[in-house]
């Protein structure tokens, strides 16, 4: 979606290391924004993005117009079921239908052998893996670890909207995930206890307004009672008008 | 969907004439049957179908199991909008979601350059063209004229279910379309008049129970009031427990 940051740079670097040719798609997809104001304020700067792609050695930038991706009369949507429903799907109705549809189109337009996505959008990754496998699109979906600022804040194009105070406060998201991970690594297996740990940490930061705090099955994203396999800690937290998400997988 | 007839033979012949390699997919798709009894009674004979493909010179038969097309956990659907809604879409809720989904999967699994479909399923053709274009699947969808029995009955795998009396009666479908076409060619431009012409012809056959009789825009399938461009005459008619469809495009 453009407004490239160090996370995207890492994806380009990984793609270059593992493939003969690297294409970067840049497309702010109107169909995955429920709120027109959110679409309107999404940061864009194609010239800057193209310069970053050149710096990182990408071979090609694919930056289609909205009409190229959705020609007049376009009337098809792709929907992924259960894994789209909770968390971001519940908070943003229609969001993942828009994601699944545009990614199917981009996969087919680009014809890539592999596609690289950041782990920060963990649910998006699950939705895209499910879609590509279920529609038999011949592409390998590769997850790359979240790239972070020195204080732990996950790289996101939305970070640009944070005021200096909100930016300082936003590091609590990563801290909350890490205290829960620490509790887990010392033996805590109650999902409610881990959720309470994350909420307690967030409550120390007055600017943080939690949207959801989740301890879910890492594959289905169903909320857990007891952790007895791999799990995903995740949360969405508002800082003023900016909503940030982050997550921590537990093996 | 198998139970190959002369219409399929014509598709194979055309595909062979226009391409280096011809693949025939045979898959009775459970997701496009709303009624489990209809799925159950759909005729199947893979050995006979494979022999017909060999006779016609197909290079490869792709006859996957249900689990190959929909592996466990499959949870993605493709939906085409407005053109899916009327006629067969209204009569068979969910039918075209099942068609669009399975055809997207088959297109991706087979990787064909062109795909051949019979004009008999005119709405299906429109749905598949829309889906393939909208998802940017790199395939050309080719329509082939309906192949008919000597009395005009359109070839269909479902014809096998007709009793001898129903089989004799079923030729009324083609006659009804042709009397409407004749009225059109002599200047009739009222859609209601054409619908009445078709219904009057069907009413002469006691075994024919019309489901719908349509005069619609050839691209959008919206019902017309006045014909001032290309149109599609179409109908669905029951003969006992067998439901047949047919159509006649007007240029």
Interface residues (C-beta under 8 A of the other chain):
Chain A: X70 X71 X73 X74 X75 X76 X77 X78 X79 X80 X81 X82 X83 X100 X104 X105 X108 X109 X111 X130 X131 X133 X134 X135 X136 X137 X138
Chain B: X70 X71 X73 X74 X75 X76 X77 X78 X79 X80 X81 X82 X83 X100 X104 X105 X108 X109 X111 X130 X131 X133 X134 X135 X136 X137 X138
